[in-house]
Amino acid sequence: MPKPRKSLFTEPYCQIIRRLIARRKELGMTQWDMAKAYGEDQSFVSRIERLQRRLDVYEYTVFCRILRIDPGEYLRPIWEQLPEPDSSA
């Protein structure tokens, strides 16, 4: 099995962040609004959106709750783009 690698700069991760940014803007929320709802400062959201800080699974689900989106449905397009795992391993 290949060694897992950091996903911070992979295209699927970048797509997730771009979709979250688009949704935030669609709702008319600023980074300040998002940070306040999350309980952090604006720089926290900024670092995530500029890909300087990785968004973990729990944080992702909280962001989705704030942005009123279903976490699974939001990930489905990225999941569908992933190649099937090698079944011979």
ZABAPA-572290 format. One record per atom (N, C-alpha, C, O): residue number from 1; atom name; x, y, z. Coordinates in nm, 4 decimals. Atoms other than C-alpha are relative to their C-alpha. Example, Ala and Ser with C-alpha at 12.3 -4.5 7.8 and 13.67 -1.06 7.14 Angstrom:
2
{1; 'N'; {0.0890; -0.1190; 0.0000}}
{1; 'CA'; {1.2300; -0.4500; 0.7800}}
{1; 'C'; {0.0900; 0.1200; 0.0000}}
{1; 'O'; {0.1936; 0.1181; 0.0665}}
{2; 'N'; {-0.0820; -0.1190; -0.0060}}
{2; 'CA'; {1.3670; -0.1060; 0.7140}}
{2; 'C'; {-0.0770; 0.1090; 0.0730}}
{2; 'O'; {-0.0261; 0.2198; 0.0899}}
This chain:
89
{1; 'N'; {0.0850; -0.1181; 0.0000}}
{1; 'CA'; {0.0000; 0.0000; 0.0000}}
{1; 'C'; {0.0892; 0.1239; 0.0000}}
{1; 'O'; {0.1849; 0.1307; 0.0771}}
{2; 'N'; {-0.0838; -0.1194; 0.0026}}
{2; 'CA'; {0.1428; 0.3420; -0.0884}}
{2; 'C'; {-0.0123; 0.0794; 0.1293}}
{2; 'O'; {-0.1167; 0.0800; 0.1944}}
{3; 'N'; {-0.0023; -0.0823; -0.1202}}
{3; 'CA'; {0.2391; 0.5690; 0.1957}}
{3; 'C'; {-0.0915; 0.1220; -0.0202}}
{3; 'O'; {-0.0824; 0.1891; -0.1230}}
{4; 'N'; {0.0849; -0.1184; 0.0125}}
{4; 'CA'; {-0.0249; 0.8385; 0.2595}}
{4; 'C'; {0.0858; 0.1260; -0.0062}}
{4; 'O'; {0.1909; 0.1347; 0.0572}}
{5; 'N'; {-0.0740; -0.1255; 0.0089}}
{5; 'CA'; {0.0881; 1.1861; 0.1674}}
{5; 'C'; {-0.0895; 0.1134; 0.0444}}
{5; 'O'; {-0.2120; 0.1013; 0.0481}}
{6; 'N'; {0.0768; -0.1153; -0.0449}}
{6; 'CA'; {-0.0150; 1.5235; 0.2896}}
{6; 'C'; {-0.0874; 0.0496; -0.1144}}
{6; 'O'; {-0.0436; 0.0552; -0.2293}}
{7; 'N'; {0.0951; -0.0381; 0.1032}}
{7; 'CA'; {-0.3201; 1.6467; 0.1040}}
{7; 'C'; {-0.0187; 0.1507; -0.0123}}
{7; 'O'; {-0.1045; 0.1951; -0.0886}}
{8; 'N'; {0.0222; -0.1439; -0.0052}}
{8; 'CA'; {-0.2842; 2.0203; 0.1690}}
{8; 'C'; {-0.0010; 0.0649; -0.1375}}
{8; 'O'; {-0.0818; 0.1544; -0.1627}}
{9; 'N'; {-0.0086; -0.0656; 0.1295}}
{9; 'CA'; {-0.1886; 2.1075; -0.1871}}
{9; 'C'; {-0.0512; -0.0861; -0.1148}}
{9; 'O'; {-0.0322; -0.0508; -0.2312}}
{10; 'N'; {0.0549; 0.0814; 0.1076}}
{10; 'CA'; {-0.3590; 1.8284; -0.3790}}
{10; 'C'; {-0.1247; 0.0678; -0.0560}}
{10; 'O'; {-0.1928; 0.1427; 0.0140}}
{11; 'N'; {0.1144; -0.0641; 0.0659}}
{11; 'CA'; {-0.6264; 1.9336; -0.6254}}
{11; 'C'; {-0.1330; -0.0308; 0.0693}}
{11; 'O'; {-0.2139; 0.0606; 0.0850}}
{12; 'N'; {0.1281; 0.0232; -0.0689}}
{12; 'CA'; {-0.9141; 1.7564; -0.4452}}
{12; 'C'; {-0.0153; 0.0854; 0.1268}}
{12; 'O'; {-0.1234; 0.1381; 0.1531}}
{13; 'N'; {0.0084; -0.0825; -0.1207}}
{13; 'CA'; {-0.8308; 1.9381; -0.1197}}
{13; 'C'; {-0.0260; 0.1461; -0.0372}}
{13; 'O'; {-0.1093; 0.2126; 0.0244}}
{14; 'N'; {0.0197; -0.1379; 0.0452}}
{14; 'CA'; {-0.8047; 2.2712; -0.3029}}
{14; 'C'; {-0.1430; 0.0219; -0.0474}}
{14; 'O'; {-0.2000; 0.1286; -0.0243}}
{15; 'N'; {0.1395; -0.0095; 0.0444}}
{15; 'CA'; {-1.1462; 2.2027; -0.4611}}
{15; 'C'; {-0.0947; 0.0143; 0.1191}}
{15; 'O'; {-0.1889; 0.0935; 0.1154}}
{16; 'N'; {0.0839; -0.0077; -0.1201}}
{16; 'CA'; {-1.2993; 2.1485; -0.1181}}
{16; 'C'; {0.0042; 0.1414; 0.0570}}
{16; 'O'; {-0.0998; 0.2000; 0.0871}}
{17; 'N'; {-0.0142; -0.1343; -0.0563}}
{17; 'CA'; {-1.1618; 2.4780; 0.0098}}
{17; 'C'; {-0.0651; 0.1037; -0.0910}}
{17; 'O'; {-0.1339; 0.1936; -0.0427}}
{18; 'N'; {0.0630; -0.0951; 0.0933}}
{18; 'CA'; {-1.2689; 2.6652; -0.3062}}
{18; 'C'; {-0.1520; -0.0057; 0.0102}}
{18; 'O'; {-0.2189; 0.0974; 0.0037}}
{19; 'N'; {0.1455; 0.0129; -0.0132}}
{19; 'CA'; {-1.6207; 2.5263; -0.2669}}
{19; 'C'; {-0.0501; 0.0629; 0.1310}}
{19; 'O'; {-0.1558; 0.1259; 0.1333}}
{20; 'N'; {0.0386; -0.0627; -0.1273}}
{20; 'CA'; {-1.6342; 2.6351; 0.0987}}
{20; 'C'; {0.0049; 0.1522; -0.0109}}
{20; 'O'; {-0.0840; 0.2212; 0.0388}}
{21; 'N'; {-0.0114; -0.1457; 0.0188}}
{21; 'CA'; {-1.5147; 2.9847; 0.0044}}
{21; 'C'; {-0.1187; 0.0506; -0.0820}}
{21; 'O'; {-0.1812; 0.1507; -0.0471}}
{22; 'N'; {0.1109; -0.0415; 0.0864}}
{22; 'CA'; {-1.7746; 3.0064; -0.2734}}
{22; 'C'; {-0.1318; 0.0014; 0.0773}}
{22; 'O'; {-0.2125; 0.0932; 0.0622}}
{23; 'N'; {0.1237; 0.0068; -0.0791}}
{23; 'CA'; {-2.0511; 2.8992; -0.0345}}
{23; 'C'; {-0.0057; 0.1133; 0.1017}}
{23; 'O'; {-0.1103; 0.1755; 0.1201}}
{24; 'N'; {-0.0051; -0.1102; -0.0969}}
{24; 'CA'; {-1.9392; 3.1493; 0.2302}}
{24; 'C'; {-0.0393; 0.1302; -0.0684}}
{24; 'O'; {-0.1200; 0.2069; -0.0159}}
{25; 'N'; {0.0296; -0.1238; 0.0739}}
{25; 'CA'; {-1.9507; 3.4276; -0.0291}}
{25; 'C'; {-0.1441; 0.0010; -0.0499}}
{25; 'O'; {-0.2091; 0.1055; -0.0501}}
{26; 'N'; {0.1388; 0.0117; 0.0455}}
{26; 'CA'; {-2.2834; 3.3009; -0.1667}}
{26; 'C'; {-0.0968; 0.0428; 0.1095}}
{26; 'O'; {-0.2007; 0.1030; 0.0823}}
{27; 'N'; {0.0836; -0.0381; -0.1140}}
{27; 'CA'; {-2.4284; 3.3501; 0.1804}}
{27; 'C'; {0.0239; 0.1433; 0.0453}}
{27; 'O'; {-0.0434; 0.1922; 0.1361}}
{28; 'N'; {-0.0310; -0.1381; -0.0378}}
{28; 'CA'; {-2.2776; 3.6991; 0.2003}}
{28; 'C'; {0.0792; 0.0109; 0.1285}}
{28; 'O'; {0.0790; 0.1156; 0.1932}}
{29; 'N'; {-0.0792; 0.0009; -0.1231}}
{29; 'CA'; {-2.0515; 3.6016; 0.4895}}
{29; 'C'; {0.1430; 0.0451; -0.0284}}
{29; 'O'; {0.2006; 0.0117; -0.1319}}
{30; 'N'; {-0.1410; -0.0362; 0.0068}}
{30; 'CA'; {-1.7124; 3.7578; 0.5464}}
{30; 'C'; {0.0810; -0.1033; 0.0787}}
{30; 'O'; {0.0249; -0.1868; 0.1497}}
{31; 'N'; {-0.0845; 0.0859; -0.0833}}
{31; 'CA'; {-1.4162; 3.5756; 0.6950}}
{31; 'C'; {-0.0231; 0.0317; 0.1473}}
{31; 'O'; {-0.0187; -0.0585; 0.2310}}
{32; 'N'; {0.0281; -0.0387; -0.1381}}
{32; 'CA'; {-1.4916; 3.7714; 1.0131}}
{32; 'C'; {-0.1267; -0.0694; 0.0496}}
{32; 'O'; {-0.1300; -0.1209; 0.1614}}
{33; 'N'; {0.1259; 0.0659; -0.0384}}
{33; 'CA'; {-1.8484; 3.6350; 1.0177}}
{33; 'C'; {0.0224; -0.1490; 0.0251}}
{33; 'O'; {-0.0252; -0.2048; 0.1240}}
{34; 'N'; {-0.0283; 0.1434; -0.0111}}
{34; 'CA'; {-1.7251; 3.2802; 0.9633}}
{34; 'C'; {0.0788; -0.0285; 0.1279}}
{34; 'O'; {0.0472; -0.1215; 0.2021}}
{35; 'N'; {-0.0845; 0.0190; -0.1180}}
{35; 'CA'; {-1.4603; 3.3128; 1.2334}}
{35; 'C'; {-0.0803; 0.0183; 0.1286}}
{35; 'O'; {-0.0640; -0.0581; 0.2238}}
{36; 'N'; {0.0818; -0.0246; -0.1195}}
{36; 'CA'; {-1.7074; 3.4552; 1.4842}}
{36; 'C'; {-0.0928; -0.1183; 0.0262}}
{36; 'O'; {-0.1069; -0.1627; 0.1402}}
{37; 'N'; {0.0894; 0.1149; -0.0152}}
{37; 'CA'; {-1.9529; 3.1711; 1.4197}}
{37; 'C'; {0.0769; -0.1233; 0.0467}}
{37; 'O'; {0.0230; -0.2061; 0.1202}}
{38; 'N'; {-0.0815; 0.1152; -0.0382}}
{38; 'CA'; {-1.6692; 2.9203; 1.4625}}
{38; 'C'; {0.0600; 0.0164; 0.1396}}
{38; 'O'; {0.0887; -0.0821; 0.2076}}
{39; 'N'; {-0.0605; -0.0256; -0.1305}}
{39; 'CA'; {-1.5301; 3.0879; 1.7747}}
{39; 'C'; {0.1499; 0.0225; -0.0074}}
{39; 'O'; {0.2218; 0.0007; 0.0901}}
{40; 'N'; {-0.1420; -0.0288; 0.0216}}
{40; 'CA'; {-1.1919; 3.1824; 1.6309}}
{40; 'C'; {0.0138; 0.1420; -0.0513}}
{40; 'O'; {-0.0851; 0.2134; -0.0677}}
{41; 'N'; {-0.0196; -0.1311; 0.0598}}
{41; 'CA'; {-1.0335; 3.4962; 1.4943}}
{41; 'C'; {0.0058; -0.0120; -0.1524}}
{41; 'O'; {0.0168; -0.1219; -0.2067}}
{42; 'N'; {0.0066; -0.0034; 0.1461}}
{42; 'CA'; {-1.0419; 3.6008; 1.1288}}
{42; 'C'; {0.1217; -0.0633; -0.0642}}
{42; 'O'; {0.1107; -0.1226; -0.1715}}
{43; 'N'; {-0.1220; 0.0556; 0.0602}}
{43; 'CA'; {-0.6826; 3.4930; 1.0674}}
{43; 'C'; {-0.0076; -0.1534; -0.0105}}
{43; 'O'; {0.0551; -0.2125; -0.0984}}
{44; 'N'; {0.0198; 0.1449; 0.0059}}
{44; 'CA'; {-0.7860; 3.1312; 1.1395}}
{44; 'C'; {-0.0650; -0.0388; -0.1329}}
{44; 'O'; {-0.0178; -0.1290; -0.2022}}
{45; 'N'; {0.0706; 0.0268; 0.1255}}
{45; 'CA'; {-1.0293; 3.1343; 0.8468}}
{45; 'C'; {0.0886; 0.0379; -0.1187}}
{45; 'O'; {0.0942; -0.0348; -0.2180}}
{46; 'N'; {-0.0879; -0.0445; 0.1080}}
{46; 'CA'; {-0.7854; 3.3277; 0.6301}}
{46; 'C'; {0.1095; -0.1021; -0.0299}}
{46; 'O'; {0.1368; -0.1318; -0.1462}}
{47; 'N'; {-0.1067; 0.1000; 0.0208}}
{47; 'CA'; {-0.5070; 3.0722; 0.6834}}
{47; 'C'; {-0.0537; -0.1254; -0.0679}}
{47; 'O'; {0.0137; -0.1836; -0.1529}}
{48; 'N'; {0.0613; 0.1162; 0.0648}}
{48; 'CA'; {-0.7417; 2.7892; 0.5873}}
{48; 'C'; {-0.0282; 0.0307; -0.1467}}
{48; 'O'; {0.0040; -0.0492; -0.2347}}
{49; 'N'; {0.0370; -0.0348; 0.1371}}
{49; 'CA'; {-0.8666; 2.9695; 0.2777}}
{49; 'C'; {0.1217; 0.0255; -0.0896}}
{49; 'O'; {0.1133; 0.0082; -0.2112}}
{50; 'N'; {-0.1235; -0.0208; 0.0779}}
{50; 'CA'; {-0.5104; 3.0560; 0.1683}}
{50; 'C'; {0.0878; -0.1242; -0.0017}}
{50; 'O'; {0.2020; -0.1199; -0.0473}}
{51; 'N'; {-0.0699; 0.1294; -0.0029}}
{51; 'CA'; {-0.4072; 2.6912; 0.2199}}
{51; 'C'; {0.1281; 0.0037; 0.0830}}
{51; 'O'; {0.2248; -0.0664; 0.0532}}
{52; 'N'; {-0.1136; -0.0049; -0.0917}}
{52; 'CA'; {-0.1663; 2.7809; 0.4969}}
{52; 'C'; {-0.0248; -0.0851; 0.1239}}
{52; 'O'; {0.0671; -0.1129; 0.2009}}
{53; 'N'; {0.0366; 0.0854; -0.1126}}
{53; 'CA'; {-0.3514; 2.5699; 0.7513}}
{53; 'C'; {-0.0985; -0.1042; -0.0501}}
{53; 'O'; {-0.1927; -0.0733; -0.1231}}
{54; 'N'; {0.0854; 0.1108; 0.0428}}
{54; 'CA'; {-0.5118; 2.2324; 0.6986}}
{54; 'C'; {-0.1285; -0.0031; 0.0819}}
{54; 'O'; {-0.1261; 0.0159; 0.2035}}
{55; 'N'; {0.1298; 0.0122; -0.0639}}
{55; 'CA'; {-0.8809; 2.1932; 0.7778}}
{55; 'C'; {-0.0218; -0.1476; 0.0311}}
{55; 'O'; {-0.0267; -0.2297; -0.0605}}
{56; 'N'; {0.0191; 0.1421; -0.0309}}
{56; 'CA'; {-0.9350; 1.8682; 0.9682}}
{56; 'C'; {-0.1480; -0.0380; -0.0136}}
{56; 'O'; {-0.2326; 0.0478; -0.0388}}
{57; 'N'; {0.1349; 0.0518; 0.0251}}
{57; 'CA'; {-1.2475; 1.6513; 0.9460}}
{57; 'C'; {-0.1024; 0.0652; 0.0933}}
{57; 'O'; {-0.2100; 0.1049; 0.0486}}
{58; 'N'; {0.0938; -0.0625; -0.0936}}
{58; 'CA'; {-1.4118; 1.7900; 1.2591}}
{58; 'C'; {-0.0237; 0.1461; -0.0371}}
{58; 'O'; {-0.1379; 0.1919; -0.0411}}
{59; 'N'; {0.0141; -0.1408; 0.0382}}
{59; 'CA'; {-1.3420; 2.1494; 1.1568}}
{59; 'C'; {-0.0844; 0.0131; -0.1270}}
{59; 'O'; {-0.1675; 0.1032; -0.1386}}
{60; 'N'; {0.0779; -0.0007; 0.1235}}
{60; 'CA'; {-1.4817; 2.0719; 0.8116}}
{60; 'C'; {-0.1492; -0.0132; 0.0301}}
{60; 'O'; {-0.2307; 0.0593; -0.0271}}
{61; 'N'; {0.1417; 0.0193; -0.0310}}
{61; 'CA'; {-1.8086; 1.9473; 0.9619}}
{61; 'C'; {-0.0597; 0.1224; 0.0690}}
{61; 'O'; {-0.1759; 0.1558; 0.0462}}
{62; 'N'; {0.0488; -0.1227; -0.0648}}
{62; 'CA'; {-1.8384; 2.2591; 1.1795}}
{62; 'C'; {-0.0172; 0.1099; -0.1052}}
{62; 'O'; {-0.1172; 0.1816; -0.1042}}
{63; 'N'; {0.0133; -0.0982; 0.1082}}
{63; 'CA'; {-1.7716; 2.4803; 0.8755}}
{63; 'C'; {-0.1277; -0.0276; -0.0798}}
{63; 'O'; {-0.2022; 0.0647; -0.1126}}
{64; 'N'; {0.1198; 0.0361; 0.0759}}
{64; 'CA'; {-2.0437; 2.2894; 0.6890}}
{64; 'C'; {-0.1265; 0.0376; 0.0759}}
{64; 'O'; {-0.2222; 0.0870; 0.0164}}
{65; 'N'; {0.1167; -0.0367; -0.0818}}
{65; 'CA'; {-2.2879; 2.3412; 0.9757}}
{65; 'C'; {-0.0233; 0.1511; -0.0079}}
{65; 'O'; {-0.1362; 0.1963; -0.0267}}
{66; 'N'; {0.0104; -0.1465; 0.0062}}
{66; 'CA'; {-2.2145; 2.7157; 0.9759}}
{66; 'C'; {-0.0506; 0.0439; -0.1376}}
{66; 'O'; {-0.1319; 0.1357; -0.1486}}
{67; 'N'; {0.0359; -0.0368; 0.1371}}
{67; 'CA'; {-2.2516; 2.7295; 0.5962}}
{67; 'C'; {-0.1297; -0.0667; -0.0473}}
{67; 'O'; {-0.1710; -0.0494; -0.1620}}
{68; 'N'; {0.1281; 0.0649; 0.0288}}
{68; 'CA'; {-2.5736; 2.5208; 0.6109}}
{68; 'C'; {0.0085; -0.0907; -0.1229}}
{68; 'O'; {-0.0734; -0.0828; -0.2144}}
{69; 'N'; {-0.0142; 0.0993; 0.1065}}
{69; 'CA'; {-2.4492; 2.2446; 0.3826}}
{69; 'C'; {0.0219; -0.1368; 0.0638}}
{69; 'O'; {0.0731; -0.1468; 0.1753}}
{70; 'N'; {-0.0205; 0.1365; -0.0465}}
{70; 'CA'; {-2.4456; 1.8674; 0.4219}}
{70; 'C'; {0.1437; -0.0408; -0.0336}}
{70; 'O'; {0.1818; -0.0386; -0.1506}}
{71; 'N'; {-0.1409; 0.0334; 0.0265}}
{71; 'CA'; {-2.0806; 1.7562; 0.4619}}
{71; 'C'; {0.0182; -0.1102; -0.1033}}
{71; 'O'; {0.1054; -0.1000; -0.1896}}
{72; 'N'; {-0.0128; 0.1111; 0.0944}}
{72; 'CA'; {-2.1300; 1.4304; 0.2716}}
{72; 'C'; {-0.0382; 0.0390; -0.1415}}
{72; 'O'; {0.0319; 0.0056; -0.2370}}
{73; 'N'; {0.0435; -0.0434; 0.1325}}
{73; 'CA'; {-2.3223; 1.5833; -0.0156}}
{73; 'C'; {0.1022; 0.0945; -0.0628}}
{73; 'O'; {0.1246; 0.0923; -0.1838}}
{74; 'N'; {-0.0984; -0.0964; 0.0501}}
{74; 'CA'; {-2.0614; 1.8555; -0.0460}}
{74; 'C'; {0.1277; -0.0689; -0.0469}}
{74; 'O'; {0.1951; -0.0206; -0.1379}}
{75; 'N'; {-0.1200; 0.0750; 0.0396}}
{75; 'CA'; {-1.7807; 1.5986; -0.0701}}
{75; 'C'; {-0.0243; -0.0963; -0.1157}}
{75; 'O'; {0.0706; -0.1398; -0.1811}}
{76; 'N'; {0.0312; 0.1008; 0.1021}}
{76; 'CA'; {-1.9611; 1.3683; -0.3134}}
{76; 'C'; {0.0671; 0.0276; -0.1347}}
{76; 'O'; {0.1237; -0.0662; -0.1909}}
{77; 'N'; {-0.0653; -0.0210; 0.1297}}
{77; 'CA'; {-1.8307; 1.5389; -0.6341}}
{77; 'C'; {0.1503; -0.0296; 0.0030}}
{77; 'O'; {0.2052; -0.0785; -0.0957}}
{78; 'N'; {-0.1433; 0.0289; -0.0115}}
{78; 'CA'; {-1.4713; 1.5091; -0.5098}}
{78; 'C'; {0.0201; -0.1504; 0.0110}}
{78; 'O'; {0.1088; -0.2064; -0.0534}}
{79; 'N'; {-0.0088; 0.1447; -0.0183}}
{79; 'CA'; {-1.5253; 1.1480; -0.3984}}
{79; 'C'; {-0.0196; -0.0719; -0.1329}}
{79; 'O'; {0.0508; -0.1685; -0.1620}}
{80; 'N'; {0.0279; 0.0642; 0.1279}}
{80; 'CA'; {-1.6674; 1.0581; -0.7398}}
{80; 'C'; {0.1148; 0.0145; -0.0999}}
{80; 'O'; {0.1248; -0.0650; -0.1934}}
{81; 'N'; {-0.1141; -0.0208; 0.0889}}
{81; 'CA'; {-1.3524; 1.1924; -0.9111}}
{81; 'C'; {0.1188; -0.0900; 0.0354}}
{81; 'O'; {0.2092; -0.1078; -0.0462}}
{82; 'N'; {-0.1137; 0.0803; -0.0435}}
{82; 'CA'; {-1.1194; 0.9661; -0.7123}}
{82; 'C'; {0.0041; -0.1333; -0.0744}}
{82; 'O'; {-0.1003; -0.1926; -0.1017}}
{83; 'N'; {-0.0103; 0.1293; 0.0674}}
{83; 'CA'; {-0.9851; 0.6568; -0.8868}}
{83; 'C'; {-0.0358; -0.1129; 0.0959}}
{83; 'O'; {-0.0220; -0.0990; 0.2175}}
{84; 'N'; {0.0297; 0.1186; -0.0796}}
{84; 'CA'; {-1.0959; 0.3151; -0.7661}}
{84; 'C'; {0.1304; -0.0539; 0.0589}}
{84; 'O'; {0.2341; -0.0504; -0.0073}}
{85; 'N'; {-0.1226; 0.0578; -0.0593}}
{85; 'CA'; {-0.8472; 0.1537; -0.5245}}
{85; 'C'; {0.0407; -0.1269; -0.0732}}
{85; 'O'; {-0.0426; -0.1962; -0.1315}}
{86; 'N'; {-0.0536; 0.1210; 0.0625}}
{86; 'CA'; {-0.6261; -0.1227; -0.6563}}
{86; 'C'; {-0.0443; -0.1195; 0.0825}}
{86; 'O'; {-0.0028; -0.1336; 0.1975}}
{87; 'N'; {0.0531; 0.1150; -0.0747}}
{87; 'CA'; {-0.8060; -0.4424; -0.5549}}
{87; 'C'; {0.0994; -0.1148; 0.0128}}
{87; 'O'; {0.0729; -0.2113; 0.0845}}
{88; 'N'; {-0.0985; 0.1084; -0.0087}}
{88; 'CA'; {-0.4941; -0.6569; -0.6016}}
{88; 'C'; {0.0891; 0.0127; 0.1231}}
{88; 'O'; {0.1668; -0.0778; 0.1536}}
{89; 'N'; {-0.0882; -0.0221; -0.1159}}
{89; 'CA'; {-0.3283; -0.5089; -0.2915}}
{89; 'C'; {-0.0439; -0.0792; 0.1185}}
{89; 'O'; {0.0190; -0.0723; 0.2241}}
